Amino acid sequence: MGYIEEFFEFLSIPSVGTMPEHKQDTLRAAEWLRQRMAQAGIQDTKVLATRGQPTVYGKVTAKAPGAPTVLVYGHYDVQPPDPLDQWLTPPFKPEIRDGKVFARGAADNKGGVFAAVAAAEGMIRGGGSPVNLKFFFEGEEESGSPNAPGLIAENKDLFASDLAVSVDGGGLDPGTPVACTGSKGICGLEIEVTGPAGDMHSGQGGGVVNNPLNALAAIMASMKHLDGKVAVEGFYDDVIPLTQAEREAFARAPINDEMLKRSTGVPELYGESGYTAVERMMGRPTLDVNGMWGGFQGTGTKTVIPSKAYCKITCRLVADQDPRKIVDLIDEHIKKHTPRGVTVKVTRGGMGVKAYLISLDHPAMSALIKTQKELYGKEPAVMRLGGTLPVSRMFLDTLGCHLIFFGASSADERVHAPNEFFRVEEFERLRTGLPVLLDELAKALR
């Protein structure tokens, strides 16, 4: 069986880590991965249990003594496939069309994980790895890696490494590599606004009680200035400003306002004044409503004043913002801006994740950029992730090792959406390119 056929087998397992009904599927995917790693010659393979979905571990001993140790990171859990009616082919029945493998999890991140295993197999059969390798393939990335901190802390010796390499993520397009210098942190909360004890006829309650939906709208409107800047007092206090070198690097990124307008479908870009769209996306913190609901939402009319209204908020954070402090500030802001006649309950969404940064001067970044130039034939764009990779900061804080990003997927591959795909050429680039990177890291990290 060839690599692509095996990749299909891996993709066929519906390891939707965020849905309890797929728990057994996720466990099955973990065991499939462990067995395939062992088949590749990876040593000491094991499925490490957590309070949620497990992490798959293995190691490879370097062919020469004194080599550095690199921890390869990826995840085998996937997002839910909904809405199913928008898929051209079933999400867990992989299919190749025009050199692209279509399936849920193809790009995010089973393609990266399986390519890394195939790369390790090639090195083992070809004489050995230039570095000591360890593998950390988790099953909870799509849930925010809630059990990773405990697992890493309890197994510090097992995971101890000089550097981590993530095979999750990638570049802007198949021909443009990205030298990523960080990822944003995240925190979240939910607001519940309560007015009358039960839903009321609007002819009886109108003008008498405060409508919770109106009150919630007022609270949310108070959190942003008209130019998009967050109005929560103290929100920006700990933000490390972008350096001139970073702003110049972001300006060279092959992204512009017209491209962003076309890709998003909006008539005009919007956000904090004083920064370009790229700078806001990569280097500035945000506060966004992810959902608001309450009252009657069916077809037709129901003249009701609802008893309750709800809202979910997340913030993408940058260095050196503390997620707990940001939630405290938002909580205090809500108290100050809650209209009369309603009560508000705030539920915090876990401890959050801090932002991650690595300096361009780090020797691993030099090795990464050299490898990317060799593989792509061009200089990489220097950027940061607008999203969050929770383990990047966990590895740094607990193991003392930085992480570099070496994924191969592209921005157009419909990650988290129907008809997700991963290009076969990108699978091959990662499979053959990871050994090149490890050769460079063996020299850079000595």
Secondary structure, DSSP 8 states (H G I E B T S, - for coil): --HHHHHHHHHTS--BTT-GGGHHHHHHHHHHHHHHHHHTT-EEEEEE--SSS-EEEEEE-BSSTT--EEEEEEE--B-----GGG-SS-TTS-EEETTEEESTTIIIIIHHHHHHHHHHHHHHHTT-BSSEEEEEEES-GGGT-TTHHHHHHHTHHHH--SEEEE-S-EESBTTB-EEEEEE-EEEEEEEEEE-SSS-EEHHHHTTTS--HHHHHHHHHHTTB-TTS-B-STTTTTT-----HHHHHHHHHSS--HHHHHHHHT-SS----TTS-HHHHHHHS-EEEEEEEE-S--SSS---EE-SEEEEEEEEEE-TT--HHHHHHHHHHHHHHH--TT-EEEEEE-SS-B--EE--TTSHHHHHHHHHHHHHHSS--EEEEESS--HHHHHIIIII---EEE---EETTS-TTSTT-EEEHHHHHHHHHHHHHHHHHHHHHT-
